[in-house]
Amino acid sequence: MNSELIKEYLTYLEAVKGCSERTLEAYENDLFRYENYCANHDIEPEKAAAYEVQKFIADLSAENMAGTSVNRRLSSIRGFYRWMVRFKKREDNPCTELKNVKTPKKLPSVLWENEMADFAILPETAGILWPERDKALILSMYSGGLRVSEIVSLGMEDISSNFEEARIIGKGGKMRYVFFSDQAVEAIKEYLPQREARLSISGKENIKDSLFISRKGNPISVPGVRWIISRYAQHSGLGKNIHPHSLRHSFATHMVNSGCDVRVVQEMLGHSSISTTQRYTHVNLENLKKVYRRAHPHAKIGVKNG
């Protein structure tokens, strides 16, 4: 492998695959690190055998690199060799039989029902930012199970006249309908007059589309939503890593906890694979374990003596 070959591959990813600048940078860093490793171990990357690639992966693990980071580097190398094979630069892909390193299953950050109820009314009591907008924002994200990218792109024309449902364009351009709770509907109705006034004061009445806007009257951004949630997380005192996706996780977990069929939750979330949705059953299981350990007398004994 040489630097020119890597650059040719990166050009392919950008021009044909449409990879973002950030993704291209990650591929470049991974491949140049692999190239340096090969140079230091007298390996010809173009002819590298599977065991040589495996040795590189093993060395990364030995450095205590996180499993997810190791797997990302393996994925970069695997894709590079796949490209080489496709364009007749090599006959085989040495990574075909290589498996990802095992990583611990990370359960999503979730607010339980009582915690979510408290978090939703924080805008009323915290005395920061824009209470009416923030309450509507939090409740809309939670009751609709929305991604942060979906809430910022939610337009006025996407919402029904009674504000009870909305049309969402999710990942891959997949459309679905989500529903808003009574609390969310009430919060949106309280926020809208202030939204209109803010647009009028800022002279940006032409911004008629975006449901949620900033104080300056601009459409709210993804970093803006993250910052808003982080501010309320700091005021919550819950001691949890709360971020915008936590509201979506909480929605899914609460639906599963209430007995909603996993496939229905899958449809509501817009997941293409049922396996992605099934992790919320594991969250429910962990919660049940905690309840059991608190309630069962023998479990209490075990904890006390353990």
C-alpha positions as a printed Julia matrix, in Angstrom:
306×3 Matrix{Float64}:
   0.0     0.0    0.0
   1.24    3.49  -0.66
  -0.09    6.92   0.16
  -1.2     7.47  -3.42
  -3.33    4.34  -3.27
  -4.97    5.56  -0.07
  -5.67    8.94  -1.65
  -7.2     7.21  -4.66
  -9.49    5.22  -2.37
 -10.5     8.34  -0.41
 -11.3    10.11  -3.68
 -13.52    7.17  -4.59
 -15.32    7.36  -1.24
 -15.95   11.06  -1.69
 -16.96   11.05  -5.35
 -18.87    7.76  -5.6
 -20.0     6.98  -2.05
 -20.63   10.6   -1.07
 -18.85   10.27   2.29
 -18.72   13.39   4.44
 -15.5    15.23   5.22
 -15.55   13.91   8.78
 -15.96   10.3    7.59
 -13.16   10.7    5.05
 -10.86   12.05   7.75
 -11.58    9.02   9.94
 -10.83    6.62   7.06
  -7.63    8.49   6.26
  -6.39    8.35   9.87
  -7.2     4.63  10.16
  -5.49    3.68   6.91
  -2.39    5.75   7.43
  -1.98    4.21  10.87
  -2.24    0.77   9.3
   0.26    1.78   6.63
   2.74    2.96   9.29
   2.29   -0.3   11.2
   3.05   -2.29   8.05
   6.15   -0.21   7.32
   7.44   -0.8   10.87
   6.91   -4.57  10.59
   8.24   -5.13   7.06
   4.79   -6.02   5.74
   3.71   -5.3    2.18
   0.08   -4.22   2.71
  -0.88   -5.03  -0.89
   0.1    -8.64  -0.2
  -0.77   -8.8    3.53
  -2.22  -12.06   4.78
  -5.16  -12.32   7.13
  -2.94  -13.15  10.1
  -0.91   -9.96   9.53
  -4.02   -7.8    9.57
  -5.16   -9.72  12.65
  -1.81   -8.97  14.34
  -2.39   -5.25  13.76
  -5.85   -5.51  15.33
  -4.44   -7.5   18.26
  -1.8    -4.83  18.87
  -4.49   -2.14  18.98
  -6.38   -4.16  21.59
  -3.16   -4.62  23.56
  -2.91   -0.82  23.74
  -6.25   -0.89  25.62
  -7.98    0.83  22.74
 -11.77    0.68  23.07
 -13.33   -2.23  21.21
 -15.54    0.09  19.18
 -12.46    2.02  18.01
 -10.62   -1.19  17.11
 -13.63   -2.39  15.11
 -13.86    0.92  13.28
 -10.24    0.58  12.15
 -10.85   -2.98  11.04
 -13.9    -1.79   9.1
 -11.78    0.87   7.36
  -9.16   -1.69   6.37
 -11.81   -4.2    5.3
 -13.44   -1.6    3.06
 -10.11   -0.59   1.57
  -9.26   -4.16   0.58
 -12.78   -4.65  -0.76
 -12.17   -1.68  -3.04
  -8.82   -3.11  -4.14
 -10.47   -6.41  -5.08
 -13.3    -4.7   -6.94
 -10.91   -2.65  -9.07
  -8.5    -5.53  -9.7
  -5.72   -4.16  -7.51
  -5.69   -7.35  -5.46
  -7.23  -10.79  -5.89
  -8.58  -11.37  -2.39
  -9.67   -9.52   0.73
  -7.61  -10.7    3.73
 -10.25   -9.35   6.1
 -13.12  -11.5    4.84
 -12.86  -14.05   7.64
 -11.73  -11.64  10.35
 -14.31  -10.98  13.06
 -14.81   -7.84  15.08
 -13.54   -7.84  18.63
 -16.21   -8.33  21.26
 -17.5    -5.19  22.89
 -19.67   -4.91  25.98
 -23.28   -4.2   25.15
 -23.94   -0.64  26.2
 -27.46    0.04  27.35
 -28.88    3.38  26.28
 -29.15    6.31  28.69
 -32.72    6.3   29.97
 -34.86    8.42  32.27
 -37.44    6.36  34.11
 -41.07    7.5   34.08
 -40.87    9.62  37.24
 -37.53   11.12  36.19
 -38.9    11.99  32.76
 -41.94   13.64  34.31
 -39.68   15.8   36.49
 -37.35   16.61  33.6
 -40.24   17.7   31.36
 -41.36   20.4   33.79
 -37.84   21.71  34.5
 -38.29   24.62  32.06
 -41.11   25.92  34.28
 -38.96   25.94  37.42
 -35.34   26.33  36.33
 -35.71   29.94  35.25
 -33.29   29.62  32.33
 -33.46   29.91  28.55
 -36.97   29.97  27.0
 -39.38   28.0   29.23
 -42.35   27.67  26.87
 -40.26   26.63  23.89
 -38.09   24.26  25.91
 -41.02   22.49  27.52
 -42.66   22.01  24.1
 -39.33   20.85  22.68
 -38.67   18.27  25.42
 -42.22   16.9   25.39
 -42.34   16.72  21.58
 -39.05   14.81  21.42
 -40.09   12.45  24.2
 -43.71   11.77  23.24
 -42.81   11.38  19.55
 -39.6     9.41  20.08
 -37.77   11.84  17.8
 -34.11   12.01  16.85
 -32.48   15.39  17.33
 -32.12   15.72  13.54
 -35.84   15.11  13.18
 -36.93   17.7   15.72
 -34.83   20.46  14.12
 -36.24   19.68  10.68
 -39.84   19.51  11.91
 -41.83   22.12  10.03
 -45.2    23.69  10.68
 -46.66   22.01   7.61
 -45.59   18.61   8.96
 -47.89   18.88  11.97
 -51.62   18.12  11.92
 -54.08   20.94  12.57
 -54.8    19.65  16.09
 -51.07   19.21  16.82
 -51.6    15.58  17.81
 -49.44   14.01  15.12
 -46.66   14.88  12.71
 -45.08   13.54   9.56
 -41.39   12.8    9.99
 -38.72   12.13   7.39
 -36.17    9.98   9.18
 -32.94    8.23   8.23
 -32.67    7.2    4.61
 -35.59    9.46   3.7
 -38.01    7.03   5.35
 -41.32    8.67   6.23
 -43.35    7.83   9.32
 -46.0     9.42  11.51
 -45.46   10.15  15.18
 -47.93   11.16  17.86
 -47.8    13.8   20.56
 -49.18   13.39  24.05
 -51.81   15.71  25.49
 -49.09   17.43  27.54
 -47.0    17.95  24.42
 -49.97   19.36  22.48
 -50.75   21.78  25.3
 -47.11   22.85  25.5
 -46.91   23.44  21.73
 -50.06   25.57  21.82
 -48.61   27.7   24.64
 -45.34   28.12  22.76
 -46.68   29.04  19.3
 -47.87   32.6   20.15
 -44.43   33.36  21.57
 -42.83   31.87  18.47
 -44.87   34.18  16.24
 -44.02   37.19  18.41
 -40.33   36.31  18.34
 -40.35   36.05  14.54
 -42.12   39.4   14.28
 -39.68   41.17  16.63
 -36.66   39.71  14.88
 -38.0    40.72  11.48
 -37.87   37.13  10.29
 -41.55   36.51   9.66
 -40.47   34.79   6.44
 -39.27   31.83   8.53
 -42.65   30.18   8.56
 -41.52   26.57   8.38
 -39.46   25.54  11.41
 -41.54   24.72  14.47
 -38.73   25.36  16.92
 -36.64   28.51  16.62
 -33.87   30.24  18.54
 -34.23   33.46  20.53
 -32.97   35.31  17.45
 -35.73   33.86  15.31
 -33.56   31.4   13.4
 -34.45   27.73  12.93
 -33.09   25.81  15.89
 -29.97   23.75  15.16
 -28.75   20.33  16.28
 -25.99   21.87  18.47
 -28.62   24.25  19.83
 -30.88   21.41  20.95
 -27.93   19.58  22.51
 -26.98   22.7   24.43
 -30.54   23.23  25.67
 -30.84   19.65  26.93
 -27.41   19.82  28.55
 -28.38   22.97  30.46
 -31.49   21.31  31.88
 -29.52   18.14  32.58
 -27.19   20.19  34.77
 -30.16   21.62  36.66
 -31.91   18.27  37.02
 -29.69   16.85  39.75
 -30.35   13.37  38.37
 -26.67   12.57  37.99
 -27.26   10.93  34.6
 -25.69   11.51  31.21
 -28.74   13.13  29.66
 -28.6    14.13  26.0
 -31.25   14.59  23.26
 -31.2    10.9   22.33
 -31.95   10.04  25.97
 -35.49   11.32  25.37
 -35.9     8.96  22.42
 -34.43    6.08  24.45
 -36.81    6.9   27.29
 -39.82    6.93  24.96
 -38.94    3.49  23.57
 -38.19    2.0   26.97
 -41.42    3.3   28.51
 -43.44    1.94  25.57
 -41.88   -1.51  25.97
 -42.32   -1.38  29.76
 -46.01   -0.67  29.24
 -46.43   -3.81  27.16
 -46.33   -2.28  23.68
 -45.31   -4.81  21.03
 -41.68   -4.38  20.01
 -42.62   -4.29  16.32
 -45.01   -1.43  16.96
 -42.25    0.45  18.78
 -39.97   -0.32  15.84
 -42.45    1.38  13.51
 -42.8     4.38  15.8
 -39.03    4.83  16.0
 -38.48    4.29  12.29
 -35.97    1.49  12.85
 -35.22   -0.58   9.77
 -34.16   -3.58  11.87
 -36.08   -5.17  14.75
 -32.77   -6.01  16.47
 -32.13   -2.3   17.02
 -35.45   -1.95  18.82
 -35.03   -5.13  20.86
 -32.29   -3.58  22.98
 -35.03   -1.74  24.83
 -36.3    -5.07  26.11
 -32.87   -5.47  27.72
 -33.26   -2.07  29.36
 -36.58   -3.26  30.76
 -34.92   -6.45  32.01
 -32.24   -4.47  33.82
 -34.93   -2.36  35.49
 -36.83   -5.48  36.54
 -33.63   -6.86  38.08
 -33.2    -3.71  40.14
 -36.82   -3.88  41.32
 -36.36   -7.55  42.21
 -33.2    -6.89  44.2
 -34.89   -4.1   46.13
 -38.07   -6.06  46.83
 -37.25   -9.75  47.23
 -36.23  -10.63  50.82
 -33.63  -13.19  49.76
 -32.19  -10.8   47.21
 -31.9    -8.19  49.97
 -30.04  -10.67  52.14
 -27.71  -11.52  49.3
 -26.94   -7.87  48.68
 -26.4    -7.16  52.37
 -24.07  -10.07  52.93
 -22.45   -9.92  49.5
